[in-house]
Amino acid sequence: MNHELKTDPEVFQAMIDGGKTYELRKDDRGFAVGDTLTLRETVNDGADMALGAPLEYTGRTTGRVVTHILRGPIYGLAEGWAILSCK
């Protein structure tokens, strides 16, 4: 399954640069190992959007495949949240 996800600019760039190899996400989409994530970079970050900035995309996208999932509650990760390891 493919999941299209909006991604803050700083986090998107870290993924592009290779320093970030995971996604921390609300576990509300039925994520599974082998799923594809299509990350779409936003112009504004989530904090700015919460204050009223519009949801706009830069046009940059990147794809990743989920290789492992850690679901909360475990190790301080809250229930309903997941860490998706990606390649």
N, C-alpha and C positions, 0 to 999 in steps of 0.2 A: 504494500500500500504506500502511496505517496502522501506526505503531509506538507502542505505549504505553510510556512511559519514566518511571521514578521520578526525582524531582528534589528536591535539597536546598532547604530553605526560602529561604535567602539568594539562591541562583541563580534559583529560581522567581520571587521578587519582582522581581529585576533584569529578568527577561524581561517580566513584567507591566508594569513601569514604562517599558519601551521602551529602557532603556540597554544591554541585552544582546540581540544579534540573531543569535546563533550557539549551537550546541551542540557541545561537545567530547565525543566518544563513542568507545568501542571499536567498531571497524568489523567487527562480527560479525553484522549483521542484513541485509546486502544493501541498505543505504540507496541510494536513487536520487533524482535531481532530480524534484520533483513529489510525492514521498511526503509524507504527513501525519504530524506528530509530535503525539501527545497526551501532554502533560507533566502528571504527577500529583505534587503537592507532598507531601512526606513530613513527618511530625512531627519526626523526628530526622534529622540529617545523616549522610552516609556514614561519617564518622569515628566518630561515636557508635555507629552500627550495627555497625561493625567491632569495637567493644568490648563488644557484646552487647545494645545497645538494640534494641527490637523494630522491625520494619518496620510502620509505621502511616501512614495517609494522612490529610491534613487535610480532604479532600473537595474542595479547590480543584483545578481543571484548567484548562489552556489549550491551544489548538491552534495549530500553526504548519505552514507548508508549506516544504519544503526547496527552496531556489532555486539552491544551488551546493554542491559537495562538494570539499574538499581532503583528499586521502588521503596518509598517510605511506607511505614515508619521504621527506619533503621539508621544507626550511626548519626543521629541528629537531623536526618532528612525527614521532614514532616509527612504525615499521611496525605495522600493525594498528589504528591510530587514525585518526579522521577529524574534521575540522571541518565542521559542517553549517551553512551560512548559511541563515537562516530569515526569513520574513515572515509 
